[in-house]
Amino acid sequence: MRKLFALLALLGLASAQSLVAEVRGSLEEVEAKALQALEASGLEPDRVLNFVTGEKGRYTVGTLDGRLLFSMLGVYEGEVERPTWRLEAALVRLGPVKRVPPALMPDPKSGMMPALLYRVPSAKAEDVVLLVESELTANGLNLLPNVEVGPATVIMPCKSEWARIMFLTQPAGGFAAPCRFFAMQMGGDVLVGAIEPMLMTIMPGVMGSPAVAMLQEAKKVMTDILDATGGKPYRPGQ
């Protein structure tokens, strides 16, 4: 199960703390610089989404702070450390790096998990992926083509309004807008899950903002979609 959580983290589940660097230039120039920095650090971007925010020649490029999220999961070691170092190295190439700390740390006794996990009995991953994508579309979310990452299929939906609210509330953490589902085969069953939206409430400026209602809406939609797969809530070790 430790390997599973390492995989979930690498799929892009959001962190509460981010690392950011300010880069000057046009949006196109900043995107090009960021891509070059990633490639120079040994990372190969699959596609360009929103990792850049700003205006008038000054843009912020950010990424999650892997040390925080992976330490919460208990998997900050080995293969998980390396991409964290490479992401940080890419930001250093762009300029001085600033850490954006969370407003508060989650209580370990709260039982909050970084992901909503469900186990669908006697199913095939490809069928669950099609069902999730169908439900996402029916709920008005936009879909990018899914991506195979090792044994998992990553499904990347996004509701424009969710992303807009998250960016306006906390630009450094706008990348954390709820936009990740995944499914993977576990023997004869399928493990399907999604980012836990409410984890974003530990970010600076989120509590007491319109983002909280958005995150609550997102969690309800995500939970309804996961319920529609016929799965049951799952916790590691069960």
N, C-alpha and C positions, 0 to 999 in steps of 0.2 A: 504493500500500500504506500510505502514511502516513495517508490518509483512512480506510482500513480499521481501523487501530489506534486512531485517534481514536474511531471508532464503537464498537469493543470496549470502550474505557475508559468511554465514556458509558453503555454498557449495564449497568454496575455491577460490573465485575470488581473483586475486592477489593483494597484497598490494605493495606500493612503498617502504615502510620502513620495514626492517627485524630485527629480534632479533637472535643473533647467539652465540654459545658457542663452544669453541675448546675442543675436546676430544681426548685423546691419546689412542693408541691401534690399532689393526688390524681393517680392515673394518667390519669384522664379529663381533668383540667385540664391536665396536662403535654402530653398528646397534642394537645389543642385549641390550646395555646400554640405548640407546634411547627408545627402546620399553618398557623396564622396567620402565624408568622414566615416560613415558606417562601413563602406567597402574597404577603406584603409584600415579599419579595425577588425577586419575579417568577417564581417557580416554581409549577407546578400539580401537586400530588401526584396520582398515578393511583389508588393504594390505600395502606392503612396495613398494614405488616407490623411486624416488630420493629425499631424504631429507638430504642427507649427501654428502659432497664433500671434497676432499683433497687427500693426498698421504703420503707415508712413515711414517706411524704411527701417523700422526697428521691430524685430520679431523674436519670439521666445520659442526655442526648441526644447522639448522636454521628454523625459522618459520616466518610468517608474523606478523607485529605489529598490532594487532587488533585495537588498539586505533586510529591509523591513518586512516585506511580504514573505520572502522565503524563510526568514527566521520564525515568523508566525506559524508557518507550515512545518517547521522543523526539518527543512530540507536544504538549508544553505550550506552546500558543500559540493565538491567535485564538479560534475557537469552543470550544476546550477550556478556555481560561482563564475564559471568562465564567461557565459553570455552577459552576466552582470558587469564584469570587468570590461568587456568589450564595448558595451553600451556606454559606460562611463568614459572610456577612452575616446569614443567617438565625440562625446560632448566636449571633452577637454580640447579636442582639435578645433572646436568652434569658438571657444572663448572661456572665460572664467565660469566655473560651475557653481551655482547656488543651490543649496538644499532647501526645499520647502517642507517643513515638518508638519505632521498632523496636528490638528487642534487638540486632540486627545487620543490616547491609546485605547484599543478595545480591551474590555475586561476579560481576561482568560477564562473566568468562571461563567461568562455570559452564554457560552455554548455557540456563539456565532461562528459559522464556517465561512471561508472565503468563497464557497460556491454552493448553489442549490443542487443537490445530487439526488437522482432517482435511479432505481434499478428496474428495468423492464424485463419480466420473465419470458423465457422461451421466445426470443425475438432475434432479428438480424439487424445489425447496425445500419445497413443501407435503407431498410424499411423505416426505421426510427428516424433517420435523417430526413427522408421524404415527408414523413408525417409532421415533423417539427417545422420544416420549411413551409409546408402547406398551411399550418396553423399560424405561423409568423405572417405570412402573406395575408391571411384572412383577418389578422389583427392590424393590418395597415402598416406593417414594417417593411422597409426596403431591404432587399437581399443582394449581397455580393455572392459570386460563385463560391461554394464551399471549398475548403482546402484540406488535403490529407497531410497530417503531421504525425509521422510514425503510425501507431495503431489507431489514432483518433482522427475523426472528421470534425473540422472546426467550421461552424456555421456563423456567419457574420452579418446579422441583421442590424439595422439602425433606424430609429425614428428620429427624423430631423429635429423635431421639437425637443426631444430629450437631449440630444447633443447640444443644441443651441442654449438651453437652460444651463447645462453643466458648464459650458465654456464661459457664459456670462457670470456665473456664480464663482467659479474657481478656474481661471484660464490655465494655470499650471497643472490642473488635474482634469482638464476637459477631455483628455484621451480616455478617461475612466467612464464616460457615458456608457450605459449598458449596451454592449454590442458584441457579446460573445456567448455562443452555445457550443456544445460539443457532444459527440456520441462515440462510444467505443465498445467493441465486443468484449464481454467478460464470460468466457465459456459459452454456455447456451443462452446467457442473458445479455442485456445491453445496459451499460452505464451511460446515462444521459444527464447533462447538467448545464448550468448557466452561471454567470457571474452573480454574486450576491449584491444586489444594488445598494442595500442599506449599509454596507461596509463603507460607502462613500461619505456617510455622515460624519466620519471622524476627520475629514479634511477641513482645513481652515476655511471659515466663512460659509460652510454648507448648512450647519444647524441654524434654524431660524430663517432660512432663505426659501424661495420658491422651489429650490432643488429638492427639498425634502418631500414635498407632495409629488413631484415628478418621480422620485425614486420609489415612493410607495406605489404609485401607479405602475411603474415598470415592474416592481416585484410581483404585483397581482397578475399582470399580463404574463410574465415569465412562469409563474407558478401554475396558472391556468393552462399554459401550453405544455408544461411538463406533466401535469395531471392528465392531459389529453392523450399522452403516450401510453397510458395504462400502467405506468410504473408506480412504485411506492417510494416515499422518501427514504434515502439511504445514508448511513454514516459509516465511515471506514471502520472495519473490525466486525461489522455485522455479518 
